[in-house]
Amino acid sequence: MGMAASMATYLPGLGFDNPLDMKEKIDLNNVNLPSNFGLGGVAIGNGFRPTTDEQAQQAMEGAWEAGVRFFDTSPWYGLGLSERRFGRFLHNQKREDYVLATKVGRILKAAKDAPKNNSWKEASPFDYEYDYTASGVRRSIEDSLQRLGINSIDIVFIHDLSPDNGDMKDTWKDYFKVAAKGAMPELTKMKEEGLIKGWGLGVNRIEPILETLKVASPDLCLSATQYSLMYHEDALERLFPVCEEKGVDIVVGAPLNAGFLAGIDRYNYWGEMPEGFKEKREKMSEIAKNHGTDLRTAALQFSAAPTVVSAVIPGTRYPEQARANVESMKVKIPQAFWQELVENKLISEKAPWPK
């Protein structure tokens, strides 16, 4: 049985008061996610604006104290900075008490200065090159273990193999062919060897996941920006049915659209604001207020509701945010709220509701 199907039992309002307090661990092909909620590592890696080492440490402490035990990072986040900061915190915890995911696809190389990239502020002084070969995957994981200072990684996502990657654009399928012959079978082999517990894609578009499901057997995939309160129809129509058929779970990244649904005037990682989205957010916020809740809480629970979704991983750079996000997963939202969103055509009538 898939991890997502089991985890639905623990969503808020479905008979388990606090999903982050659960002692059971749900198993899918040796991948154990201790709850349906995790912490993403973009902000920890200086995404959008600088985060100090102290702020990062406090944010992770706040998440841990609130019950978070699933952590997702990447060499790309801050060019190694996010992994080093996660490792600084996690190496003091018992390894069996948390689940750690990182990514492969870019090999970091020391450079005089970090390359100019709008996502990372004050990044580490490394450049990068893409490598989706079998040997590149092994090298990337070994480098990540060194940065983390931890002896094992649970989940590995093949990162940014997607047309929205500005370095690839229309040539992303050329990189995909390399990964299909190299990274994907090698990660399957590493899972069989017991070196990792599961693998999948970590991308911001649907097409690469669909293509992967045609040529390989991933365990779970990280789909960022594609299933949120603001944008979800495409995932409902094209991604989720295929994943359910194949028994592949989804981890939802950027459930708040990079802070947009928490009130920040920034939509996703690229900063392009779709026409009418601010007005749509204002309408939903007003409806949420009328039903005694807030839009951030509704957005987090909405992204966790489908049975195919095994976890949501919003990012944070402050302990208060980490604790508030966890508390949002415990709130009981009136069913009338979701009904009003549907009636006002603000969400799809096909979207599952948190119960």
MARPA-303847 format. One line per field, with one value per residue: x, y, z of N, C-alpha, C in turn; residue in three letters; residue number from 0. Coordinates in steps of 0.001 Angstrom, whole numbers. Layout:
BEGIN
n_x: [X,...]
n_y: [Y,...]
n_z: [Z,...]
ca_x: [X,...]
ca_y: [Y,...]
ca_z: [Z,...]
c_x: [X,...]
c_y: [Y,...]
c_z: [Z,...]
code: [ALA,...]
pos: [NUM,...]
This chain:
BEGIN
n_x: [852,517,2369,1018,-1692,-1937,-1210,-3242,-5011,-4101,-4453,-5477,-8441,-9292,-9407,-7039,-5536,-3171,-1088,1662,2487,2375,3405,3718,5320,4980,5316,6802,8213,10525,10811,10366,8132,7589,5391,2783,3998,6643,9901,11109,14150,14846,14724,16504,18801,19363,17434,15901,16405,19026,19819,20886,23401,22632,19874,18980,19603,17935,15446,15301,15463,13051,11225,11785,11143,8444,7614,8325,9776,10688,12896,13969,16432,19054,21943,21876,20568,21522,24008,25292,25069,22599,22587,24838,23963,21659,22894,24481,22587,21104,22946,23236,21043,19310,19866,17878,15559,14614,13767,15580,15957,17689,19155,20156,22124,23433,26840,28947,31560,34483,34882,35957,34003,30490,28167,26089,22854,19443,17958,19494,20957,23946,25331,27248,30723,30747,30698,28755,28110,26135,25302,24005,24688,25432,27809,28002,25813,26568,28846,27697,26026,27908,29357,27309,26883,29305,29095,26836,27642,26603,25803,24103,21565,18113,16136,16434,16196,16069,17106,15584,15353,14006,11795,11498,13885,16277,18815,18503,16001,14520,16139,15960,15135,17295,19084,17467,17501,20077,19858,17923,19314,21422,21323,18781,18617,20868,20227,18136,19623,21228,19296,18541,20911,20745,21720,20297,16854,14805,13818,13252,11862,12583,10992,9669,7675,5138,5509,8175,7964,5911,7151,9229,7857,7249,9580,10920,10877,10128,9958,8714,7813,8875,6892,6897,5257,3086,778,-1329,-3349,-3777,-3114,-3845,-5296,-4102,-2405,-4315,-5673,-3758,-1384,-1776,-3639,-2089,101,-1182,-2081,366,1361,2966,3997,3413,5290,4553,5977,6623,3969,2813,3236,5828,5572,3512,848,998,892,2939,4062,5067,5275,5793,9055,10109,9135,7242,4093,1024,-1718,-4452,-4139,-3539,-5938,-7543,-6402,-7061,-9852,-10137,-8894,-10632,-12917,-11888,-11394,-14014,-14845,-13461,-10750,-7427,-5655,-3145,-3145,-5307,-4243,-2038,-3271,-4950,-3128,-2202,-4305,-5054,-5087,-2874,-812,1908,3330,3725,5931,6631,8842,10924,12405,12333,11771,9239,7595,7909,6729,4141,3285,3157,1171,-950,-1651,-3164,-5573,-9124,-10945,-13905,-16201,-17843,-16339,-14657,-16640,-17710,-15541,-15507,-18039,-17630,-15906,-13184,-11551,-10975,-13758,-13157,-11121,-9801,-11045,-9745,-10788]
n_y: [-1205,2250,5011,7474,6799,5576,7684,9478,8912,10328,12990,16329,16369,13867,11946,11882,13769,15337,15208,15405,14383,11693,8323,6138,5057,5478,3179,2901,1051,1028,3720,5974,8233,10328,11965,13936,16268,18526,20204,22472,23422,25860,28599,28329,28127,30723,31670,34121,36176,37079,34758,34377,32261,31814,32431,30411,28139,28534,28451,25781,24528,25431,24182,21488,21302,21726,19386,18548,16172,15539,16465,18461,19174,20540,20466,22653,24741,27711,27023,24823,25832,25437,22642,22416,23853,22428,20046,20865,21234,18770,16727,16547,15223,12091,9698,7906,9234,11030,11905,12373,14198,14861,16214,15477,16110,18462,19201,20670,23078,24582,28102,31442,33341,33079,32118,34509,34626,35030,33774,33126,34699,36051,33592,30521,30336,28809,27268,25497,22418,20486,17099,14195,11586,8114,7909,10553,10881,9248,10666,13144,12470,11564,13962,15491,14118,14693,17497,17636,16190,13860,10389,9110,9282,9474,9861,10592,13073,13664,16591,19549,18844,19886,21902,24503,25175,27527,27174,25082,25000,24509,22365,20452,17801,16520,16376,14808,12328,11482,11174,9153,6943,6951,8320,7437,4466,4050,5125,3434,1093,1834,1976,-706,-1688,-754,1720,4062,4914,5517,7101,9784,12337,15844,18549,21513,21370,19435,17705,16427,14518,12875,11860,10447,8408,6798,5512,4585,3502,5310,6062,8141,11501,14890,17532,20764,23914,23163,22171,23854,26138,28223,27272,24358,22705,21421,19481,17867,16867,15686,14743,13510,11274,9434,8999,7787,5455,4232,3910,5848,8257,11739,14506,17684,20595,24077,24872,27229,28820,30038,31881,33558,32861,33337,35971,37474,39536,37983,35594,32236,30937,32538,35069,36174,37534,36157,37380,38743,37209,38403,39612,37361,36103,37966,37738,35088,35282,36942,35327,33239,34570,35164,32667,32102,31419,31444,32303,31111,28882,27469,26991,25283,22996,22349,21544,19211,17449,15587,12024,10980,12582,12628,14300,17761,20489,23312,26133,27938,30654,31418,30643,31131,31073,28414,27058,28117,27127,24389,24376,25166,22867,21504,22688,22824,23280,24778,22931,24422,26543,25553,24835,27315,28428,26787,27367,29997,29647,29596,27543,24291,22155,19529,19187,17610,18006,18969,17056]
n_z: [0,-790,580,716,744,3220,4864,4667,6655,8789,8391,9320,11232,10563,12530,13925,16233,16167,13596,13657,16006,15844,16431,14847,11831,8416,5794,2640,308,1881,2482,4965,6103,8733,9186,7605,6909,6317,6197,3920,2164,857,1798,3931,2529,1748,-50,-2005,-55,2291,4909,8171,9762,12376,12333,10617,12131,14343,13085,12244,14705,15806,14057,14592,17347,17117,16009,13453,11286,8817,6363,3682,1358,-797,-2959,-4643,-3333,-2271,-3134,-1802,747,2123,2600,4300,6508,7292,7976,10116,12086,12111,12595,15267,16128,16740,14287,13449,13983,12115,8697,5771,2821,-195,-3230,-6643,-9624,-10109,-9897,-7599,-7789,-6566,-6718,-7586,-7124,-6350,-8912,-10603,-9513,-9231,-7276,-5063,-2362,-1295,-1628,-1305,-2356,-4990,-8187,-10666,-12422,-14679,-14197,-14925,-15057,-14198,-12673,-11944,-10247,-8065,-7255,-6570,-4404,-2552,-2183,-1025,1382,2631,2926,4565,6778,7723,7873,6091,3535,3011,931,-2508,-4874,-8320,-9670,-10985,-13687,-16167,-18239,-17277,-16203,-16482,-17571,-19252,-20721,-23803,-24320,-22383,-22620,-23736,-21610,-20051,-21362,-20777,-18004,-17894,-18771,-17038,-14257,-13272,-13410,-11807,-9303,-8659,-8402,-6216,-4269,-4138,-3126,-616,61,-235,457,-1243,-4371,-6759,-8912,-8596,-9339,-11033,-12859,-14560,-16765,-16809,-14731,-15657,-17948,-16766,-15454,-17569,-18233,-16007,-12524,-10148,-6580,-5166,-5954,-6002,-6433,-7169,-6877,-8417,-7258,-5550,-3621,-5336,-7880,-9423,-11123,-13349,-12238,-10976,-13184,-14917,-13611,-10984,-11377,-12923,-11248,-9073,-10295,-10845,-8328,-7154,-4926,-4090,-3072,-2052,-3000,-2313,-1344,-636,-2746,-2830,-757,-1514,-818,1800,2051,881,-1760,-3997,-6440,-6723,-7740,-9681,-9788,-11485,-11714,-12155,-14060,-12340,-10064,-7602,-6974,-6833,-4630,-2668,-2577,-1688,775,2175,2290,3808,6223,6952,7658,9882,9669,8189,5156,4709,6420,5286,2755,3212,4304,2171,164,1247,1159,-1022,-1628,-2880,-2144,-47,1617,2557,2050,3127,3133,5507,7337,9892,13334,14398,12152,11411,13569,13401,10923,11444,13441,11867,10536,12312,12632,12491,9701,8561,6528,4974,4130,2047,288,-399,-1757,-4007,-5104,-5821,-7848,-7288,-6565,-7974,-8595,-8483,-6725,-3837,-481,2718,5500]
ca_x: [0,1306,2511,-4,-2977,-1910,-1068,-4511,-5635,-3571,-4681,-6295,-9872,-9625,-9288,-5752,-5539,-1962,-326,3087,2771,2195,4578,3867,5939,4348,6381,6628,9508,11576,10833,9529,7825,6950,4140,2493,4464,8094,10530,11916,15418,15185,15014,17695,19907,19367,16535,15242,17133,19973,19474,22129,23547,21848,18462,18737,19632,16729,14293,15271,15112,11616,10516,11962,10363,7024,7303,8736,10824,11029,13674,14324,17423,19647,23191,21581,20076,22639,25241,25859,24816,21469,23000,25726,23175,20851,23779,24893,21527,20641,23938,23080,19835,19434,19623,16635,14415,14180,13924,16337,15990,18453,18960,21315,21996,24462,28077,29502,33002,34951,35087,36312,32734,29296,27550,24977,21572,18499,17345,20369,21608,25145,25528,28613,31533,30858,30011,28130,27918,25118,25782,22939,25197,25498,28944,27690,24911,27394,29698,26854,25578,29076,29609,26258,27168,30410,28586,25889,28276,25680,26280,23151,20468,16969,15466,17201,15408,16783,16671,15486,15408,12688,11864,11556,15276,16792,20020,18136,14877,14030,17064,15872,14986,18630,19549,16606,17992,21253,19372,17190,20306,22424,20879,17618,18986,21866,19518,17449,20663,21624,18204,18673,22088,20452,22412,19213,15573,13888,14238,12254,12206,12231,10856,8623,6728,4539,5954,9298,7514,5170,8134,9967,6987,7230,10848,11526,9939,10458,9154,7922,8344,8628,6296,6827,4475,2046,-464,-1549,-4683,-3854,-2908,-3897,-6106,-3273,-1972,-5478,-6079,-2729,-321,-2211,-4188,-1019,867,-1981,-2068,1704,1734,4033,3493,3840,5613,4212,6860,6070,2508,2385,3730,6985,5161,2383,-351,1203,767,4068,3783,6010,4624,6730,10475,10555,8706,6224,2780,-46,-2778,-5637,-3868,-3647,-7365,-8035,-5933,-7839,-11186,-10031,-8555,-11853,-13769,-11254,-11651,-15424,-15032,-12645,-9417,-6573,-5360,-1961,-3612,-6114,-3381,-1241,-4141,-5431,-2088,-2007,-5549,-5174,-4521,-1584,184,2425,3855,3915,7184,6885,10116,10863,13689,12098,11127,7813,6925,7914,5712,2819,2921,2754,-120,-1975,-2066,-4030,-6809,-10308,-11511,-15293,-16424,-18517,-15298,-14276,-17806,-17820,-14493,-15958,-19169,-17093,-14961,-11832,-10821,-11641,-14742,-12578,-10057,-10195,-11045,-9397,-12013]
ca_y: [0,3470,5844,8514,6222,5372,8943,10211,8652,11214,14384,16986,16148,12501,10998,11951,15159,16026,14279,15516,13657,10259,7505,5206,5545,4849,2606,2641,662,1407,5158,6263,9633,10288,12723,14466,17650,18624,21518,22653,24084,27011,29773,28021,28358,32132,31950,35434,37152,36395,34186,34149,30918,31767,32353,29073,27200,28745,27983,24318,24179,25663,23127,20233,21374,21647,18030,18222,15158,15317,17625,18390,20165,20326,21197,23872,25792,28481,26393,24055,26466,24798,21341,22585,24303,21301,19103,21435,20970,17387,15754,16450,14446,10665,9512,7178,10057,11943,11506,13410,14135,15863,16137,15271,16711,19492,19015,21968,23229,25825,29205,32696,33923,32339,32668,35405,33927,35843,33023,32966,35919,35725,32137,30036,30580,27622,27202,24180,21838,19444,15747,13227,10249,7226,8309,11878,10685,8758,11768,14153,11991,11579,15362,15936,13533,15452,18802,17429,15588,12796,9184,8509,10068,8584,10064,11381,13593,14194,17974,20587,18271,20440,23013,25808,25410,28518,26675,24026,25410,23517,21225,19632,16385,15964,16020,13729,11082,11098,10709,7902,5877,7030,8602,6652,3090,4042,5336,2166,182,2271,1570,-2156,-1904,-259,2984,5031,4232,5802,8191,10298,13624,17057,19505,22530,21141,18113,16855,15531,13390,11982,11179,9497,7264,5955,4815,4139,3237,6086,5787,9333,12659,16204,18430,22101,24987,22620,21869,24829,26739,29128,26596,22927,21943,20593,18319,17011,16250,14924,14144,12653,9977,8539,8624,6829,4190,3647,3772,6811,9340,13106,15493,18997,21704,25426,24883,28626,29530,30844,32943,34333,32571,33831,37426,38139,39830,37254,34341,31197,31245,33379,36435,36626,37498,35949,38391,38442,36373,39200,39784,36054,35908,38848,37144,33898,35726,37456,34175,32539,35362,35005,31322,31978,30862,32320,31702,30256,27625,26774,26567,24129,21827,22017,20823,17898,16680,14434,10788,10720,13458,12052,15356,19117,20971,24745,26580,29025,31089,31882,29611,31437,30570,26952,26623,28493,26197,23131,24596,25257,21531,20952,23474,22294,24300,24421,22468,25499,27386,24971,24903,28684,28605,26117,28121,31223,29217,29945,26274,23288,21302,18187,19170,17046,18919,18429,16719]
ca_z: [0,-892,1761,759,1139,4666,5589,4678,7948,9806,8073,10337,11175,10176,13621,14618,16641,15738,12773,13935,17243,15643,16688,13747,10616,7275,4991,1218,-256,2837,2732,6124,6391,10038,9199,6280,6917,6407,6075,2720,2461,13,2629,4703,1609,1329,-1153,-2082,755,3173,6214,8903,10326,13616,11962,10074,13245,15140,12309,12303,16086,15952,13335,15322,18577,16762,15609,12084,11210,7409,5935,2271,990,-2118,-3203,-5386,-2455,-1735,-3613,-697,2038,2783,3106,5451,7658,7747,8641,11403,13062,12177,13070,16720,16418,16456,12849,13206,14363,11063,7300,5071,1356,-921,-4677,-7506,-10953,-10217,-9151,-7219,-7914,-5944,-7660,-6932,-6682,-6734,-10122,-10330,-9579,-8469,-6194,-3898,-1904,-509,-1724,-1134,-3553,-5824,-9467,-10806,-13741,-14653,-14399,-14641,-15329,-13041,-11841,-11411,-9104,-6948,-6827,-5945,-3090,-1678,-1845,-106,2697,3209,3367,5662,7957,8147,7205,5154,2975,2817,-348,-3468,-5984,-9478,-9505,-12025,-15029,-16470,-19191,-16611,-15833,-17420,-18232,-20205,-21555,-24755,-24432,-21182,-22963,-23958,-20265,-19568,-21954,-19996,-16695,-18073,-18925,-15982,-12890,-12824,-13052,-10736,-8046,-8388,-7914,-4869,-3377,-3969,-2294,729,309,-79,666,-2332,-5253,-7680,-9508,-7880,-10447,-10952,-13949,-14556,-17865,-16513,-13910,-16543,-18797,-15923,-15183,-18760,-18452,-14750,-11422,-8950,-5391,-4905,-6678,-5426,-7418,-6582,-7519,-9297,-6553,-4483,-3628,-6482,-9159,-9137,-12059,-14216,-11463,-10778,-14442,-15644,-12806,-9889,-11787,-13363,-10061,-8303,-11042,-10741,-6932,-6866,-4086,-4385,-2045,-2598,-2660,-2513,-1215,-472,-3924,-2424,167,-2020,-53,3163,2000,232,-3167,-4851,-6830,-7113,-7658,-10784,-9541,-12416,-11078,-13137,-14040,-11552,-8904,-6370,-6716,-6408,-3261,-1788,-2420,-848,2130,2788,2587,4929,7425,7307,8215,11082,9434,7387,3865,4808,7002,4285,1645,3639,4407,827,-563,1871,1156,-1932,-1091,-3515,-1523,1194,2489,2053,2644,3031,3685,6476,7876,11261,14162,14551,10955,11465,14529,12892,9857,12079,14088,10829,10138,13349,12683,11831,8820,8223,5164,4249,3520,767,-573,-911,-2760,-5225,-5653,-6417,-8878,-6853,-6620,-8805,-7896,-8410,-5723,-2537,652,4055,6211]
c_x: [874,1307,1393,-1336,-3045,-1925,-2354,-5234,-5255,-3747,-5601,-7781,-10274,-9299,-7950,-5522,-4337,-1092,1156,3465,2728,3504,4802,4612,5385,5434,5952,7996,10667,11719,9875,9341,7045,5693,3887,2999,5974,8578,11393,13095,15774,15574,16273,18950,19954,18556,15855,15926,18025,19327,20775,22193,22676,20360,18103,18671,18357,15481,14181,14956,13616,10795,10598,11112,8865,6633,7717,9887,11184,11674,14162,15287,17984,20998,22952,21199,21246,23987,25987,25528,23688,21864,23899,24944,22262,21713,24226,23859,21264,21680,23921,21840,20102,19020,18290,15387,13926,14433,14545,16323,16930,18358,20274,21038,23010,25654,28657,31020,33413,35254,35450,35074,31591,28723,26359,23673,20593,17891,18174,21083,22758,25362,26995,29393,31791,30153,29446,28168,26921,25747,24712,23378,25186,26631,28708,26787,25695,28243,28881,26425,26739,29415,28574,26494,28301,29928,27670,26572,27418,25997,25303,22105,19330,16404,16329,16279,16343,16236,16662,15703,14100,12804,11884,12965,15897,18055,19685,17102,14473,14943,16951,15733,16317,19245,18754,17087,19211,20813,18672,18146,21288,21844,19771,17969,20010,21214,18711,18434,21085,20551,18288,19856,21867,21136,21432,17920,14565,14387,13065,12758,11828,12186,9681,7604,6249,5170,7127,8909,6772,6120,8914,9147,6883,8470,11474,10445,10358,9533,8209,8590,7961,8137,6090,6037,3291,761,-585,-2966,-4866,-3835,-2860,-4615,-5274,-2811,-3128,-5829,-5033,-1747,-831,-2792,-3109,-194,116,-1978,-730,2139,2878,3445,4083,4148,5366,5198,6198,4549,1941,2831,4812,6582,3948,1126,-197,1228,1906,3734,4897,5356,5658,8168,10933,10066,7658,4845,1696,-1153,-3978,-5380,-3942,-5105,-7982,-7621,-6740,-9238,-11129,-9707,-9783,-12790,-13201,-11534,-13090,-15718,-14078,-11289,-8604,-6110,-4142,-2331,-4396,-5241,-2573,-2089,-4665,-4405,-1853,-3191,-5610,-4504,-3152,-461,618,2970,3814,5122,7361,8251,9904,12262,13553,11408,9642,7024,6824,6830,4310,2358,2459,1387,-1252,-2484,-3019,-5415,-7934,-10955,-12927,-15428,-17105,-17521,-14925,-15432,-17955,-16741,-14896,-17063,-18724,-16035,-13521,-10941,-11625,-12637,-14231,-11511,-10547,-10125,-10451,-10691,-12028]
c_y: [1235,4259,6871,7966,6001,6692,9737,10032,9701,12692,15011,16703,14730,11507,10987,13413,15931,15073,14318,14825,12142,9515,6497,5866,4754,4397,2440,2325,1164,2913,5451,7761,9680,11125,13228,15892,17677,20057,21539,23566,25296,28226,29570,28243,29763,32371,33292,36513,36402,35881,33936,32701,30762,31658,30958,28036,27313,28263,26468,23827,24337,24589,21807,20213,21268,20268,17632,17224,14787,16587,17427,19520,19843,21024,22548,25024,26511,27919,25721,24590,25777,23449,21487,22986,23196,20306,19579,21163,19476,16418,15618,15654,12968,10408,8818,8022,10990,11341,12669,13162,15198,15544,15941,15914,17809,19105,20392,21954,24575,26873,30461,33363,33006,32948,33538,34655,34651,35110,33037,34266,35539,34218,31790,30212,29307,27868,25791,23725,20697,18085,14764,11810,9414,7644,9678,11812,10226,9889,12806,13733,11989,13008,15871,15389,14282,16801,18653,16950,14497,11564,8546,9518,9103,8658,10955,11781,14075,15591,18768,20076,18624,21636,24393,26135,26332,28097,25682,24490,24277,22301,20267,18147,15725,15534,14830,12375,10566,10507,9358,6715,5821,7151,7669,5201,3038,4250,4098,1142,528,1923,68,-2506,-1449,1047,4147,4242,4488,6953,8629,11564,14744,18206,20451,22436,19697,17176,15944,14327,12382,11198,10133,8241,6323,5068,4250,3945,4000,5721,6930,10491,13939,17113,19791,23041,24468,22222,22778,25358,27635,28398,25088,22086,20975,19326,17349,16230,15287,14179,13122,11310,8979,8073,7608,5466,3462,3416,4680,7987,10680,13851,16858,20033,23026,25452,26288,29484,30540,32068,33727,34121,32873,35353,38178,38363,39287,35920,33374,31720,32270,34809,36959,36441,37302,36986,37901,37644,37146,39377,38464,35775,36758,38274,35942,34266,36218,36317,33398,33263,35195,33641,31050,31338,31859,31564,30776,28889,26816,26220,25327,22873,21385,21161,19429,16961,15497,13183,10482,11557,12875,13113,16692,19700,22470,25075,27683,29411,31555,30799,29852,30921,29046,26446,26940,27546,24861,23271,24644,23889,20891,21599,22765,23408,23885,23980,23549,26439,26861,25043,26293,28982,27965,26921,29403,30944,29650,28709,25302,22469,19868,18073,18562,18106,18236,18179,17300]
c_z: [0,388,1855,1221,2633,5401,5627,5998,8973,9477,9118,10139,10814,11279,14323,14964,16127,14931,13074,15236,17055,15898,15559,12589,9434,6297,3541,642,592,3043,3877,6290,7696,10147,7798,6129,7083,6268,4827,2989,1635,851,3464,3850,1039,62,-971,-1253,1745,4457,6941,9391,11570,13320,11440,11189,14075,14408,12375,13711,16312,15270,14091,16588,18307,16254,14214,12113,9771,6873,4504,1919,-388,-2188,-3870,-4469,-1789,-2127,-2468,672,2806,3367,4332,6695,8181,8513,10009,12479,13221,12714,14598,17126,16133,15016,12574,13466,13254,9689,6543,3572,823,-2408,-5408,-8860,-11194,-9345,-8866,-7336,-7335,-7008,-6882,-6355,-7093,-8012,-9766,-10551,-8679,-7278,-4915,-3587,-974,-455,-1488,-2443,-4364,-7150,-9594,-12253,-13625,-14936,-13959,-14974,-14051,-12114,-11220,-10202,-7882,-6381,-6063,-4543,-2102,-1245,-836,1294,3392,3725,4578,6938,8565,7314,6233,4717,2679,1396,-1232,-4615,-7093,-9721,-10815,-13438,-15718,-17412,-18548,-16125,-16887,-18144,-19336,-21213,-22493,-24891,-23246,-21492,-23293,-22623,-19722,-20095,-21194,-18659,-16812,-18201,-17762,-14594,-12418,-12514,-11919,-9379,-7667,-7823,-6493,-3850,-3094,-3078,-852,1068,452,71,-447,-3166,-6131,-8324,-8557,-8863,-10221,-12085,-13918,-15577,-17502,-15655,-14775,-17448,-18009,-15668,-16382,-18854,-17180,-13693,-10170,-7792,-5066,-5613,-5959,-6541,-6776,-7484,-8331,-8588,-5346,-4597,-4856,-7815,-8927,-10184,-12904,-13495,-11250,-12034,-14993,-14762,-11806,-10349,-12198,-12175,-9209,-8974,-10861,-9297,-6521,-6082,-4496,-3095,-2671,-2080,-2989,-2412,-1019,-1651,-3561,-1597,-268,-1185,1431,3188,1362,-1239,-4061,-5166,-7385,-7148,-8684,-10669,-10495,-11787,-12140,-12964,-13235,-10290,-7594,-5982,-6235,-4971,-2284,-1538,-1489,598,2871,3167,3774,6239,7894,7937,9381,10886,8622,6153,3925,5364,5984,3169,2008,3720,3042,87,-4,1678,191,-1371,-1692,-2899,-182,2136,1771,2768,2413,3619,4706,6891,9332,12073,14341,13356,10992,12401,14027,11790,10423,12728,13064,10408,11147,13370,11936,11020,8429,6760,4315,3579,2132,-225,-1187,-1948,-4085,-5894,-6332,-7482,-8562,-6723,-7475,-7983,-7761,-7323,-4417,-1441,1885,4824,7639]
code: [MET,GLY,MET,ALA,ALA,SER,MET,ALA,THR,TYR,LEU,PRO,GLY,LEU,GLY,PHE,ASP,ASN,PRO,LEU,ASP,MET,LYS,GLU,LYS,ILE,ASP,LEU,ASN,ASN,VAL,ASN,LEU,PRO,SER,ASN,PHE,GLY,LEU,GLY,GLY,VAL,ALA,ILE,GLY,ASN,GLY,PHE,ARG,PRO,THR,THR,ASP,GLU,GLN,ALA,GLN,GLN,ALA,MET,GLU,GLY,ALA,TRP,GLU,ALA,GLY,VAL,ARG,PHE,PHE,ASP,THR,SER,PRO,TRP,TYR,GLY,LEU,GLY,LEU,SER,GLU,ARG,ARG,PHE,GLY,ARG,PHE,LEU,HIS,ASN,GLN,LYS,ARG,GLU,ASP,TYR,VAL,LEU,ALA,THR,LYS,VAL,GLY,ARG,ILE,LEU,LYS,ALA,ALA,LYS,ASP,ALA,PRO,LYS,ASN,ASN,SER,TRP,LYS,GLU,ALA,SER,PRO,PHE,ASP,TYR,GLU,TYR,ASP,TYR,THR,ALA,SER,GLY,VAL,ARG,ARG,SER,ILE,GLU,ASP,SER,LEU,GLN,ARG,LEU,GLY,ILE,ASN,SER,ILE,ASP,ILE,VAL,PHE,ILE,HIS,ASP,LEU,SER,PRO,ASP,ASN,GLY,ASP,MET,LYS,ASP,THR,TRP,LYS,ASP,TYR,PHE,LYS,VAL,ALA,ALA,LYS,GLY,ALA,MET,PRO,GLU,LEU,THR,LYS,MET,LYS,GLU,GLU,GLY,LEU,ILE,LYS,GLY,TRP,GLY,LEU,GLY,VAL,ASN,ARG,ILE,GLU,PRO,ILE,LEU,GLU,THR,LEU,LYS,VAL,ALA,SER,PRO,ASP,LEU,CYS,LEU,SER,ALA,THR,GLN,TYR,SER,LEU,MET,TYR,HIS,GLU,ASP,ALA,LEU,GLU,ARG,LEU,PHE,PRO,VAL,CYS,GLU,GLU,LYS,GLY,VAL,ASP,ILE,VAL,VAL,GLY,ALA,PRO,LEU,ASN,ALA,GLY,PHE,LEU,ALA,GLY,ILE,ASP,ARG,TYR,ASN,TYR,TRP,GLY,GLU,MET,PRO,GLU,GLY,PHE,LYS,GLU,LYS,ARG,GLU,LYS,MET,SER,GLU,ILE,ALA,LYS,ASN,HIS,GLY,THR,ASP,LEU,ARG,THR,ALA,ALA,LEU,GLN,PHE,SER,ALA,ALA,PRO,THR,VAL,VAL,SER,ALA,VAL,ILE,PRO,GLY,THR,ARG,TYR,PRO,GLU,GLN,ALA,ARG,ALA,ASN,VAL,GLU,SER,MET,LYS,VAL,LYS,ILE,PRO,GLN,ALA,PHE,TRP,GLN,GLU,LEU,VAL,GLU,ASN,LYS,LEU,ILE,SER,GLU,LYS,ALA,PRO,TRP,PRO,LYS]
pos: [0,1,2,3,4,5,6,7,8,9,10,11,12,13,14,15,16,17,18,19,20,21,22,23,24,25,26,27,28,29,30,31,32,33,34,35,36,37,38,39,40,41,42,43,44,45,46,47,48,49,50,51,52,53,54,55,56,57,58,59,60,61,62,63,64,65,66,67,68,69,70,71,72,73,74,75,76,77,78,79,80,81,82,83,84,85,86,87,88,89,90,91,92,93,94,95,96,97,98,99,100,101,102,103,104,105,106,107,108,109,110,111,112,113,114,115,116,117,118,119,120,121,122,123,124,125,126,127,128,129,130,131,132,133,134,135,136,137,138,139,140,141,142,143,144,145,146,147,148,149,150,151,152,153,154,155,156,157,158,159,160,161,162,163,164,165,166,167,168,169,170,171,172,173,174,175,176,177,178,179,180,181,182,183,184,185,186,187,188,189,190,191,192,193,194,195,196,197,198,199,200,201,202,203,204,205,206,207,208,209,210,211,212,213,214,215,216,217,218,219,220,221,222,223,224,225,226,227,228,229,230,231,232,233,234,235,236,237,238,239,240,241,242,243,244,245,246,247,248,249,250,251,252,253,254,255,256,257,258,259,260,261,262,263,264,265,266,267,268,269,270,271,272,273,274,275,276,277,278,279,280,281,282,283,284,285,286,287,288,289,290,291,292,293,294,295,296,297,298,299,300,301,302,303,304,305,306,307,308,309,310,311,312,313,314,315,316,317,318,319,320,321,322,323,324,325,326,327,328,329,330,331,332,333,334,335,336,337,338,339,340,341,342,343,344,345,346,347,348,349,350,351,352,353,354]
